[in-house]
Amino acid sequence: MSSINTPLTKEDFINSGWQDVVNSSERKECSAYNRVFWNKAQEAKEAGNVREQSVFEILTVVTDAAIQPRSNEKFLAKFVERLTVHLDFLAEIVDEVLDPELQARIADILWTSKRRDSYKMAQLAVTDYLKSAAELEYLE
């Protein structure tokens, strides 16, 4: 992941075009978003847009791990550790994300990181995972 000296803002996130990736995806799943986010990070890198590159690299990490019911605490801790320096950014954008799958994943990361809004993030993650499951079940 690239290092950026200036913290990212909600505006960086909104202006990145992340919503286009979600909207254009046939499957509304993190695994489907992951590769496209990675490609967008590479495009931003080639264009010299460091802030956009960083947004997409963070989203790549967010959507990377295949979290499963059997994922243990050690696995989850390692996953969250990759995002530790970006937790404030994720906390700032979580309410901007309207896609239940992606919002649930971000809320889950914030919940797992035991941040001060942990209880709220736990509720959001559970609610959105259920919404996402219902949507994915409907598409099957």
C-alpha positions in Angstrom: 0.0 0.0 0.0 1.3 3.5 -0.8 2.1 5.8 2.0 0.5 9.2 1.9 1.6 12.0 4.3 -1.6 13.9 4.2 -4.6 12.1 5.8 -7.4 11.3 3.4 -10.7 13.0 3.7 -14.3 12.1 3.0 -14.1 14.4 0.0 -11.2 12.4 -1.4 -13.4 9.3 -1.0 -16.4 10.9 -2.7 -14.4 12.4 -5.5 -12.5 9.1 -6.2 -15.4 7.6 -8.3 -15.6 4.6 -6.0 -19.4 4.5 -6.4 -18.9 3.9 -10.2 -17.1 0.6 -9.4 -19.9 -0.6 -7.1 -22.6 0.5 -9.6 -20.9 -1.2 -12.5 -20.4 -4.5 -10.7 -22.9 -7.3 -11.6 -22.3 -9.0 -8.3 -22.7 -6.8 -5.3 -19.9 -8.5 -3.3 -16.6 -7.4 -1.9 -14.8 -10.1 -3.9 -16.2 -8.6 -7.1 -15.2 -5.1 -6.1 -11.7 -6.0 -5.1 -10.1 -6.5 -8.5 -11.7 -3.4 -9.9 -10.6 -1.3 -6.9 -7.0 -2.6 -7.5 -7.2 -1.7 -11.2 -8.4 1.8 -10.3 -5.5 2.2 -7.9 -3.1 1.3 -10.7 -4.7 3.7 -13.1 -4.5 6.5 -10.5 -0.9 5.6 -9.9 -0.1 5.9 -13.6 -1.9 9.2 -13.7 0.1 10.5 -10.7 -3.1 10.9 -8.6 -1.7 9.9 -5.2 -4.8 10.6 -3.2 -7.1 8.7 -5.5 -4.6 5.9 -5.6 -4.6 5.7 -1.8 -8.4 5.6 -1.6 -8.5 2.7 -4.0 -5.6 0.9 -2.3 -7.5 1.1 1.0 -10.7 -0.1 -0.6 -8.7 -3.0 -2.2 -7.5 -4.0 1.3 -11.0 -3.6 2.7 -12.5 -5.9 0.1 -9.5 -8.3 0.0 -10.0 -10.8 2.8 -12.6 -13.5 2.5 -14.1 -13.2 5.9 -16.0 -16.4 6.8 -17.8 -17.7 9.8 -14.8 -19.8 10.7 -12.4 -16.8 10.5 -10.6 -16.7 13.9 -9.6 -13.7 15.9 -6.0 -14.0 14.8 -7.0 -13.8 11.1 -9.3 -10.9 11.8 -6.6 -9.1 13.8 -4.1 -9.5 11.0 -6.6 -8.2 8.5 -7.5 -5.1 10.6 -3.8 -4.5 11.3 -3.2 -3.8 7.6 -5.7 -0.9 7.9 -4.8 0.5 11.4 -3.4 3.8 10.1 -6.6 4.3 8.0 -9.2 3.7 10.7 -10.0 7.4 11.1 -10.6 7.6 7.3 -12.8 4.5 7.3 -14.8 5.9 10.3 -15.3 9.1 8.3 -16.6 7.4 5.2 -18.6 4.5 6.6 -21.9 6.5 6.6 -21.2 7.6 3.0 -21.3 4.0 1.7 -24.8 3.0 0.6 -23.9 -0.4 -0.7 -24.7 -2.9 2.2 -21.9 -5.3 1.4 -19.2 -2.7 1.4 -20.6 -0.7 4.3 -20.9 -3.9 6.4 -17.3 -4.7 5.6 -16.1 -1.3 6.7 -18.2 -1.3 9.8 -16.9 -4.8 10.6 -13.4 -3.6 10.4 -14.1 -0.7 12.7 -16.0 -3.0 15.1 -13.1 -5.5 15.1 -10.6 -2.7 15.7 -12.4 -2.0 19.0 -12.8 1.7 18.2 -14.9 3.9 20.5 -18.0 3.5 18.3 -17.6 -0.3 18.4 -21.1 -1.0 19.5 -22.6 1.2 16.7 -20.3 -0.4 14.1 -21.3 -3.9 15.3 -25.0 -3.0 14.8 -24.3 -1.5 11.4 -22.2 -4.5 10.3 -24.8 -7.0 11.3 -27.7 -5.0 9.7 -25.9 -4.5 6.5 -24.6 -8.1 6.3 -28.2 -9.2 6.5 -29.3 -6.7 3.8 -26.5 -7.9 1.6 -27.3 -11.6 2.1 -31.0 -10.9 1.3 -30.0 -9.1 -1.9 -27.5 -11.8 -3.0 -30.0 -14.5 -2.2 -32.6 -12.8 -4.4 -30.1 -12.7 -7.3 -29.3 -16.4 -7.1 
